[in-house]
Amino acid sequence: MSADKSSSWSYSEDLPAEDEVMLRARERSFELGVSAISPGVGAVLTVLAAASKAQTAVEIGTGAGVSGVCLLRGLGPHAVLTTIDVDVEHLRAAREAFAEAGSPANRTRTISGRAGDVLPRLTDGAYDLVFIDADKPGLPGYVEQAVRLLKRAGLLVINDALDKDKVANPAGREPNTVTLRQVGKAIRDDDRLSSAMLPTGDGLLVAVKK
Ligand SMILES: C[S@@+](CC[C@H](N)C(=O)[O-])C[C@H]1O[C@@H](n2cnc3c(N)ncnc32)[C@H](O)[C@@H]1O
């Protein structure tokens, strides 16, 4: 196995062909200062949503809708995406992206608020997929909520799980890096989950609830 995987990583991030809807959502993200998921992560989200035949999904950290469009494109025609963000401008931009993607308004439930306040109000064991891409200090609590929300065989997906290669470096001691490292290990050791770390984007941690 070659030690330097960076060209394979760049190749797989450049491979997905993103359409005008995605590019406009990326432009809005940039204008709002939102860091959207990478094209490679977007492609994985669409595949996971489709392969799992998810009917109910929760997204924590809507941003300007790049990841939401990717999820909606994988979810079936009757599936509903519940997406949460604390910033109303971000939610407004995301609604524009969902409409441009041709998604009927009743397929998305956009909730404005802090995830830590909103998640406890969602129903236990009612969701097939939970995607987390919000503030890192809140992550341990979001993971616990996600496990509660997921049905058996439901998928948990966490973006930025390798934090720009900082998680892999034991000398990386920034608070967010430490949180991500601890969460990655806690999920690996959690008997309720089976997990895998994908090097896609800035790291995508995927887990299935047993
Ligand atoms: C990295 S961006 C999400 C990008 C989006 N997933 C995408 O790829 O298009 C993180 C988002 O989390 C939101 N956020 C930050 N802290 C939050 C919190 N406590 N509760 C809910 N949303 C939060 C921010 O407003 C921001 O829109």
The ligand as an ORCA input file, in Angstrom:
! r2SCAN-3c Opt
* xyz 0 1
  C     -20.479     23.365      8.851
  S     -21.979     24.222      8.796
  C     -23.102     23.055      8.090
  C     -22.931     22.892      6.619
  C     -23.968     22.029      5.968
  N     -24.077     20.728      6.628
  C     -23.633     21.829      4.506
  O     -22.773     20.993      4.198
  O     -24.195     22.513      3.687
  C     -22.450     24.201     10.476
  C     -23.827     24.772     10.732
  O     -24.155     24.470     12.084
  C     -24.880     25.548     12.592
  N     -24.768     25.491     14.062
  C     -23.715     25.844     14.847
  N     -23.984     25.612     16.134
  C     -25.242     25.108     16.189
  C     -26.092     24.679     17.236
  N     -25.707     24.710     18.518
  N     -27.314     24.203     16.913
  C     -27.722     24.157     15.616
  N     -26.969     24.560     14.593
  C     -25.742     25.019     14.856
  C     -24.259     26.785     11.968
  O     -25.165     27.871     11.972
  C     -23.922     26.285     10.575
  O     -24.939     26.591      9.651
*
